[in-house]
Each structure stands twice: as structure tokens, then as C-alpha cells.
Amino acid sequence: MELALLTGLLAAGLRLSMSIGIAALGEAVAQRSGTINVGIEGIMLVGAFLAAYGALTTGSPWGGLALAVLGGMVLAGIQAWFTIVLRTDQIVTGIAFVILGLGLSGFLFRISMGGAPSSLPAFRPLDLGPLTALPLVGPVLFGQNILL
């Protein structure tokens, strides 16, 4: 029982931390170019809403992922326009994008999906054959979905 609990805990920890890990990787690349993107949390919130809305409307998690990526690119482009072209302060613009993302995602959720709970299509775990059957590391590393 202890091994099953530890395996489930580690697998869930990896699965739930991937969104933050992907965002942190993007921020690390942005920081190497000399920009500070404080507004990444707001962009993530809008992306999370768009992923849920896209998956619900298209019936596919790939549709949700595509819509989330597109929305994140648009918001990041707008923030880049403010900070690079208009030369606004990166920190102030980033805080404004956090507030915008928080308000926009909550508002859009209420007017589009907020009425009744719904089941969203999700990515299925990959089946890597005998690697998934390995004790402890199999389900943790090889029994995850395509995003991990």
C-alpha cells in the first residue's frame, strides 16, 4: 500500500506541476533575451480558460491546447508591444497583465461555461509497454500524458 501511495503521489506531482514548468521554461528563455515577464501568471490564467473552452467546444484536448497556445501568443505579443515598442516599464506592464488575466479569465468563464459543471476532454496517458510496468518509476515517468 505504501508503494502505491508514493507512486500515485509522485505521478500526480509531476502531472500537476507541468503547467508551471512549461511557463517557467518560457520565462527563462525570455529572461535570457533581456526581458522580464512578470505578467506570465495572467497569461497562464487566460491560457487555462482558453484550453478549457477550446476543449469543451471542439470536443478534443488538442483543440483546447491549440486555442491556449494561440491566446498565450497573442497576450505575450501585446505585452511585448507595450514593453519594447512603447517602452513602458516591464514590471508595471506585467502587473497589469496579471490583473487583466485574472479578471478576463474569470469574466469569460462566467459568461461562457459558468452555469453548470461539465466534463472536459483530457489527454490520455501514453502506453509505453513494459516501461510503464516498472515498479515505482514506470507509472511516475512513463504512464503520463503527451504533455509530460
N, C-alpha and C positions, 0 to 999 in steps of 0.2 A: 504494500500500500504506500509506503514511503517513497519508493522509486517512481510510482505512477504520479504521485503528487508533485514531486520535484520535476519530473518530465513535463507535466502539464503547466506548471508554473513557469519554467524556463521557456517553453514554446509560446505561451501566451505573452510573456515579457518581450520576446523578440518580435512577435506579430504586432503587438500594440506600440512598440517603440519605432517601427519603421517609418511612420509618417514624420516623426520628429527627426529621425536620422537622415531621411531624404532632404528635408528642409535645411538641416544643419550642413549637409554636403553642398547644397546650393549656396548657402550663405558663406561657406568657406571659399568657394570659387569667387563669389562677389567680393569678398574681403581682399583676396589676392589681387583683384583689379583696382583696389583703392577706394571702393565704395563701402558704406556701412548701411545695411538694410535692416533698420530697426523695425520696419513695418512688416516683417515676414510673418508674424503671427496673424495679422489682419488678412494677409494674402492667403494664409493657410485656412482661415475660417471661411472665407469666400470659396476657396477651392473645395473644402469639405462639403459645403452646401451644394455647390455645383456638381460634385461627384454623386451625392445622394439624389439630387434632382435628375441628373442625366441617367443614372442607373434606373431610377423609377420610371422615367418617361420612355426610355429606349428598351427597357427590359433586359439590359446587358450591363455587366460591370465595366466592360470596355467602353461603352458609350459614356458612362459616368466618369471614367478615367480621362477620356479624351476631352470632355467638357471641363473638367477640373484643370487639366493642363492648359487648355486654351484660356480659361479665366485667369489662371495664375500668370500666364504670359502677358495678358492684356494689362492686369494691375501692375505687374512689375515694369512693363513698358511705360505706363503712366507715371509711376514713381521715378523711373529713370529720366523721363522727360522733365519732371519738376526739378530733380536734383542736378542733372547735367546741363540741360539747355537753359532753364530758368535760374539756375544756380541758387536754389533755396537750400536752407540748412538741412542736412541729411537726417539729423536726429528729430527735428521738428516735423519734417515731412513723414518720417517713419512713424512717429507717434500719431499723426493724423491718419495714416493708413491703418494703424491698429484700431483706432476708434471707428473709422469708416468700415473696416471689415467686420467688426463686432456688431455694429448697428445694421449694416446691409445684410449680413447673413441671417441675423435674427428676424429682420423685417421680411425678407424674401421667403424665409421658411414659414412664417405665419401666414402669408398670403397664398402660398402655393401648396404646402404639404402639412400645415399645422393642424388641420381638422381632425384627422383620425390616424392612429398608428398604422403603418404599412410595412410590409416586408420588402426589404431591398435585395436585389440580386447581388451575390458576392462571388469573389473568385474562389474556385475550389482548390483544395490542396493538391500539389503535384504528387504523382505516384512515381517514385524513383526506384521501384522494385526492392531489391534486397537492402539497399541503403536505408530505406525507411524502417526496416525491421531491426536495425541495430539497436541494442539497448541504450537508453538514455539519449545518445546523440542522434539517433535515427529520427524520432519524431520532432526533436528540437530543431535540427538543422535541415533535414530532408523531407519532412512532412508538412512543409509550409506552402503558401500560395506563390504565384509567379512574381509578385512584387517583392517578396523577401529574397 
